[in-house]
Amino acid sequence: MIRLTKLNAKPLELDPDFIERVEVPSDTVLTMVDGAVHLVRERLPEIVSLVRDHQAGLLLAAHEVQTSVPPRPTMLVALPAGNRDPTAVRGDQCVPPDGVSSSCQPVIGRPCQLSSSM
C-alpha cells in the first residue's frame, strides 16, 4: 500500500497495483481499475517514486524469502557398531551402535531406521 493525501488533508492508502492512470490537469487525479477516482495532493513524480519504492520492497521481500529457504535436510544412515563405511550398510536393516537414532552418521540418500530387535 502507498499512503497519499486527499485534497481535504485526509490520508488515503491505495494498492498501487490497482491504479489505472494518473492525470495532472491541475490537481493530481488517480483513476483506479474499478473506475474510482481520487484527487490527491501529491504530484506525479512523488507518486511514481512511492509506487517504485513499494514494488522494490515487494521484490526485496520475495528475494529474502527465496534466499532464506533452508537447504533440504540430509538423510541419516545408522551404521552398525564399528562400521564407518556407509556403502557396507544393507537396506533398512542398519542399527545405530547404541540403539539411539542420534548416533546416526549423516549420509545423503539413505534413511535412518532403528531395528525393532534392539
C-alpha positions as CSV (number, residue, x, y, z in Angstrom):
1,M,0.0,0.0,0.0
2,I,1.1,3.5,-0.6
3,R,0.0,6.5,1.5
4,L,-1.3,9.6,-0.2
5,T,-3.2,12.7,1.0
6,K,-6.6,13.7,-0.3
7,L,-7.2,17.3,-1.1
8,N,-9.1,17.7,2.2
9,A,-5.9,16.6,4.1
10,K,-7.2,13.1,5.0
11,P,-4.9,10.2,4.4
12,L,-5.6,7.7,1.7
13,E,-3.9,4.4,1.3
14,L,-4.1,2.6,-2.0
15,D,-2.8,-0.6,-3.5
16,P,-0.7,0.8,-6.4
17,D,-1.4,-2.3,-8.5
18,F,-4.9,-1.0,-8.9
19,I,-4.0,2.4,-10.3
20,E,-5.1,2.6,-13.9
21,R,-3.8,6.1,-14.7
22,V,-2.6,9.3,-13.1
23,E,-3.7,12.6,-14.7
24,V,-2.3,16.0,-13.7
25,P,-4.5,18.7,-15.4
26,S,-4.3,20.9,-12.2
27,D,-4.8,18.6,-9.3
28,T,-3.5,15.1,-9.4
29,V,-6.3,12.6,-10.3
30,L,-5.8,8.9,-9.8
31,T,-8.2,6.6,-11.7
32,M,-8.4,3.1,-10.3
33,V,-9.1,0.0,-12.4
34,D,-12.6,-0.2,-10.9
35,G,-13.4,3.3,-12.1
36,A,-13.0,5.0,-8.7
37,V,-11.4,8.5,-8.9
38,H,-9.2,10.1,-6.2
39,L,-7.9,13.6,-6.0
40,V,-4.7,13.8,-4.1
41,R,-2.1,16.5,-3.1
42,E,0.9,14.6,-4.2
43,R,2.3,15.4,-7.7
44,L,3.2,12.8,-10.3
45,P,6.9,12.4,-9.6
46,E,6.2,11.7,-5.9
47,I,3.5,9.1,-6.8
48,V,5.9,7.4,-9.2
49,S,8.5,7.3,-6.5
50,L,6.1,5.9,-4.0
51,V,5.0,3.2,-6.4
52,R,8.6,2.3,-7.3
53,D,9.6,2.1,-3.6
54,H,6.5,-0.1,-2.9
55,Q,7.4,-2.5,-5.8
56,A,11.0,-2.6,-4.9
57,G,10.0,-3.5,-1.3
58,L,7.9,-6.4,-2.6
59,L,10.8,-7.7,-4.8
60,L,13.2,-7.4,-1.9
61,A,10.8,-9.3,0.4
62,A,10.4,-12.0,-2.2
63,H,14.1,-12.3,-2.7
64,E,14.7,-12.6,1.1
65,V,12.1,-15.4,1.3
66,Q,13.6,-17.2,-1.6
67,T,17.2,-17.0,-0.3
68,S,16.2,-17.8,3.3
69,V,14.7,-21.2,2.5
70,P,16.8,-23.7,4.4
71,P,18.5,-26.4,2.4
72,R,16.8,-29.8,2.2
73,P,17.7,-31.9,5.3
74,T,20.4,-34.5,5.0
75,M,19.1,-38.0,5.5
76,L,20.8,-40.1,8.1
77,V,22.1,-43.7,8.0
78,A,22.7,-45.6,11.2
79,L,25.9,-47.5,10.9
80,P,26.4,-50.8,12.8
81,A,28.9,-50.7,15.6
82,G,32.5,-50.4,14.4
83,N,31.4,-49.8,10.8
84,R,32.3,-46.4,9.3
85,D,31.7,-47.4,5.7
86,P,28.1,-46.4,4.7
87,T,28.4,-48.4,1.5
88,A,28.6,-51.6,3.6
89,V,25.1,-50.9,5.2
90,R,22.4,-53.0,3.6
91,G,18.9,-51.5,3.0
92,D,16.9,-50.5,6.0
93,Q,18.4,-53.1,8.4
94,C,21.1,-50.9,9.8
95,V,21.0,-50.3,13.6
96,P,22.8,-47.4,15.4
97,P,25.6,-48.7,17.6
98,D,23.8,-47.6,20.8
99,G,20.3,-48.1,19.6
100,V,19.6,-44.4,19.6
101,S,18.9,-42.5,16.3
102,S,21.1,-39.6,17.5
103,S,24.1,-41.7,16.8
104,C,23.4,-41.9,13.1
105,Q,26.0,-40.7,10.7
106,P,24.9,-38.2,8.1
107,V,24.9,-39.7,4.7
108,I,22.8,-38.4,1.8
109,G,20.2,-40.6,0.3
110,R,19.6,-43.3,2.9
111,P,17.1,-43.4,5.8
112,C,18.0,-43.9,9.4
113,Q,15.7,-46.5,10.9
114,L,16.0,-48.3,14.2
115,S,15.7,-52.1,14.2
116,S,12.9,-53.5,16.3
117,S,15.2,-56.2,17.6
118,M,17.1,-53.8,19.9
